[in-house]
Structures are given as structure tokens and as C-alpha cells.
Amino acid sequence: MCVERLEKLLLAMVMGIAMMLVVTGSIKAGFLLQFGAMVILIISSLTGFCYITQVLKSAFPPCKKKDKD
């Protein structure tokens, strides 16, 4: 599994856990988890730097990109 795919998989899991927390009655915890994920995504999109990707790169290989030349 490569870093970019793993990052998307982890993000989907975080959103699922946040939804589960809201459904089970832990609305504050679900909100905080979703808010944290939103902050990470906003920082990543504005700066191009994602802390999670940097951490995952130390353990997993990057995805191979196909050349479109």
C-alpha cells in the first residue's frame, strides 16, 4: 500500500469514526474529531504540506506516478 492511498483510507476511517461517535451520542467528541480532520485538510490544501503524509512516508513507499509525456 502506498502513502497517498493509505492517507485517503485513514481519512475515510476518521470520518466514519466521527459519524459513529455522533450516532452513539458523543456529539462533542465526533465534532472535535471531524474539526481536526478539516483543519488538517485545509492546511494541506493551502500550504501543500501534510504532516500525516510526511509521517507515513517514513514507513510506506510513495505511489508511482505515470508519466503523461
Backbone bond lengths (Angstrom), bond angles and torsions (degrees), N, CA, C in turn:
res aa  C-N    CA-C-N  psi(-1)  N-CA   C-N-CA  omega(-1)  CA-C   N-CA-C  phi
1 M - - - 1.458 - - 1.526 107.55 -
2 C 1.312 115.93 137.38 1.460 120.02 -177.66 1.539 110.66 -99.19
3 V 1.310 115.54 167.76 1.460 122.53 -170.54 1.527 112.75 -61.66
4 E 1.327 117.27 -48.35 1.461 119.89 -174.88 1.525 111.67 -65.38
5 R 1.320 116.72 -40.20 1.471 120.15 177.80 1.519 110.50 -68.05
6 L 1.313 116.47 -40.69 1.457 120.32 179.47 1.525 111.10 -64.64
7 E 1.323 116.77 -37.58 1.466 121.19 178.01 1.535 110.89 -62.60
8 K 1.331 117.01 -42.99 1.464 120.65 178.32 1.519 111.36 -66.79
9 L 1.322 116.58 -38.22 1.463 120.84 177.94 1.531 110.81 -64.26
10 L 1.318 117.02 -43.32 1.465 120.61 178.58 1.524 111.80 -65.53
11 L 1.327 117.17 -37.36 1.460 120.86 177.46 1.529 110.76 -64.46
12 A 1.317 117.04 -41.93 1.463 120.43 177.17 1.529 110.65 -63.20
13 M 1.325 117.21 -38.38 1.461 120.43 177.94 1.529 111.29 -66.13
14 V 1.322 117.44 -39.87 1.462 121.39 178.46 1.526 110.33 -62.74
15 M 1.337 116.47 -43.73 1.469 119.86 178.73 1.534 110.77 -64.39
16 G 1.325 116.98 -38.89 1.463 120.85 177.36 1.520 111.99 -64.84
17 I 1.313 117.15 -41.17 1.465 120.81 178.37 1.522 110.43 -66.61
18 A 1.333 116.58 -39.14 1.474 119.70 177.35 1.521 110.68 -62.50
19 M 1.331 117.33 -42.60 1.469 120.54 177.44 1.522 110.94 -63.11
20 M 1.339 117.00 -41.05 1.458 121.10 179.34 1.527 111.03 -62.98
21 L 1.320 116.64 -40.81 1.462 120.20 179.48 1.519 111.32 -63.84
22 V 1.321 117.12 -40.26 1.465 120.63 179.06 1.525 110.34 -65.73
23 V 1.321 117.22 -43.22 1.464 121.05 -178.56 1.525 111.28 -65.57
24 T 1.329 117.30 -36.50 1.462 120.14 -178.38 1.520 113.21 -82.32
25 G 1.323 117.40 -2.30 1.456 120.22 174.68 1.510 115.73 106.98
26 S 1.314 117.95 -4.47 1.466 120.71 178.46 1.525 108.66 -91.88
27 I 1.317 115.30 68.46 1.460 120.75 -173.80 1.530 111.27 -64.53
28 K 1.327 117.47 -40.88 1.469 119.90 -179.61 1.524 111.69 -63.39
29 A 1.327 116.80 -44.78 1.465 120.21 -179.62 1.526 110.72 -65.41
30 G 1.326 117.15 -41.45 1.454 120.81 177.99 1.516 111.66 -63.41
31 F 1.338 116.54 -41.94 1.460 120.85 178.24 1.518 110.92 -63.33
32 L 1.329 117.73 -45.09 1.467 120.70 -179.48 1.525 111.93 -64.05
33 L 1.330 116.59 -39.47 1.457 120.03 178.55 1.524 110.89 -65.11
34 Q 1.315 116.79 -44.40 1.459 119.89 178.82 1.529 111.37 -67.72
35 F 1.301 117.67 -38.35 1.463 121.46 178.14 1.527 110.50 -63.37
36 G 1.328 117.05 -42.09 1.463 120.80 177.53 1.519 112.09 -61.59
37 A 1.328 116.61 -42.07 1.465 120.37 177.66 1.527 110.48 -64.67
38 M 1.328 116.87 -39.09 1.467 120.37 178.60 1.524 110.96 -64.05
39 V 1.315 118.07 -41.61 1.464 121.69 179.21 1.525 110.43 -62.47
40 I 1.323 116.85 -43.90 1.463 120.57 178.89 1.523 110.45 -61.68
41 L 1.335 117.40 -42.74 1.471 120.57 179.81 1.523 112.02 -66.79
42 I 1.328 117.53 -39.07 1.461 121.02 179.25 1.524 110.79 -66.10
43 I 1.325 116.81 -44.89 1.469 120.30 178.15 1.519 110.36 -62.65
44 S 1.317 116.25 -42.10 1.460 120.57 179.27 1.525 111.86 -62.66
45 S 1.328 116.98 -41.22 1.462 119.07 -178.05 1.524 112.58 -73.82
46 L 1.314 118.49 -33.06 1.460 121.11 -177.97 1.525 113.12 -80.78
47 T 1.319 116.69 -35.61 1.463 119.81 -175.16 1.526 114.00 -105.18
48 G 1.315 117.55 -19.45 1.457 120.33 -175.84 1.510 112.60 80.77
49 F 1.324 118.15 2.62 1.459 122.65 179.63 1.522 109.39 -109.95
50 C 1.311 116.74 126.71 1.458 120.85 177.75 1.527 108.37 -124.13
51 Y 1.313 115.90 117.40 1.461 121.30 -177.50 1.524 111.07 -60.97
52 I 1.319 116.75 -40.29 1.463 120.43 -177.93 1.528 110.69 -63.08
53 T 1.313 117.01 -40.63 1.460 120.72 178.63 1.526 110.55 -63.27
54 Q 1.314 116.93 -41.31 1.464 120.41 179.70 1.531 111.15 -63.60
55 V 1.312 116.91 -40.20 1.470 120.45 178.81 1.524 110.42 -67.54
56 L 1.337 116.75 -43.53 1.462 120.40 -178.35 1.520 112.32 -68.10
57 K 1.333 117.99 -29.13 1.472 121.15 -179.86 1.526 111.80 -64.46
58 S 1.320 116.97 -22.77 1.462 118.89 179.24 1.525 111.58 -73.84
59 A 1.338 117.75 -18.87 1.455 120.47 -177.69 1.526 114.04 -116.48
60 F 1.342 117.68 -22.71 1.457 121.27 -175.92 1.530 110.21 -127.28
61 P 1.336 116.88 151.79 1.475 119.80 -179.83 1.527 110.72 -78.45
62 P 1.343 116.85 153.15 1.471 119.42 174.90 1.525 110.67 -72.12
63 C 1.332 116.36 157.24 1.464 120.90 177.74 1.524 109.44 -71.00
64 K 1.301 116.41 144.28 1.467 121.10 177.59 1.522 108.19 -77.65
65 K 1.320 116.43 130.39 1.462 121.23 177.99 1.505 109.10 -101.18
66 K 1.342 115.91 134.21 1.455 120.88 179.42 1.528 109.65 -81.69
67 D 1.325 116.15 137.73 1.466 120.56 176.78 1.511 109.53 -77.22
68 K 1.330 116.68 134.78 1.455 121.46 179.63 1.526 110.59 -108.57
69 D 1.319 118.01 39.78 1.471 121.85 -177.98 1.496 111.90 -81.57
